[in-house]
Amino acid sequence: MVSTELVAQGYAHITPDLMATLERRAPLHSEPGTTVGELRVYDVRDLGGAQRGRAR
C-alpha cells in the first residue's frame, strides 16, 4: 500500500525505481483520497516469486 502524499512529503521512503516497477508490473487498485494524493494498493506476489494459491 502506497500513499502518494506521504511519499511526496518524505514520510514514506520508496525509491523512484521501485515506484516505477510497481506502476509497471504490479498495479492492483487506486483510490482518490479525501485529502491530497492517492492510496494505491499493489499485488506484489509475482514480483517476489510467490506462487499464488499455495500457503507457505
Secondary structure, DSSP 8 states (H G I E B T S, - for coil): -EEHHHHHTTSS---HHHHHHHHHH-EEEEEE-SSSSEEEEE--TTTTT--TT---
